[in-house]
Amino acid sequence: MVFQARVPTGVCYGERADAGHGQKALVTTRILWLDGLQPGFNKGGNLDSMRRFIYIHGSNLQQQIPTPLSAGCVLLRDPDLIQLFDSVAEGTLVWISP
């Protein structure tokens, strides 16, 4: 499923999800919307992770992960994302480390 503004579009993509879209990374599969915890770093003001719509999400460019494809989101391959999505409840603390 492809999402636009966190809303499912009804369009589903298979293995060749990039067909017709060039190399544009789309938001697909699931969305985990991140909210920062550190005021002045990732919470509040212009740096706020939630206000900047930073997610953990799937992509139509699965074969290119882990190459950076986003302006700040964390992209996962579908099986990993689905497992993570099904394993965490809303409000769960997530530590992202390189």
C-alpha positions, 0 to 999 in steps of 0.5 A, spaced: 500 500 500 502 506 498 501 512 503 500 520 502 500 524 508 499 518 512 493 516 508 492 509 504 491 511 497 488 504 495 494 503 490 498 497 492 505 495 489 509 489 488 516 487 486 517 493 481 514 498 485 518 503 482 515 502 475 513 509 472 515 513 478 523 513 477 527 513 483 522 517 487 522 513 494 514 512 496 511 511 503 509 504 503 507 498 507 506 501 514 508 507 518 511 508 525 510 516 526 516 518 531 516 523 536 522 526 539 524 526 547 529 531 547 527 538 547 531 543 543 534 536 539 528 533 536 522 535 540 519 542 540 520 548 535 523 547 528 526 540 530 520 537 532 520 530 529 513 529 529 511 536 526 517 534 521 513 527 519 519 523 521 517 515 520 519 508 520 516 506 514 517 501 508 519 503 501 518 501 493 525 501 493 526 495 497 532 493 493 536 499 495 535 499 502 540 501 506 542 506 501 539 513 504 533 514 500 529 519 505 530 526 508 530 523 515 525 517 515 528 510 517 526 505 511 525 498 512 524 492 508 517 490 508 518 483 512 522 487 517 517 493 518 511 488 518 515 484 524 516 491 528 509 494 527 506 488 529 511 488 535 510 495 538 504 498 541 503 506 540 508 509 545 513 504 545 520 507 546 524 506 540 532 507 540 535 508 533 542 507 532 547 507 526 
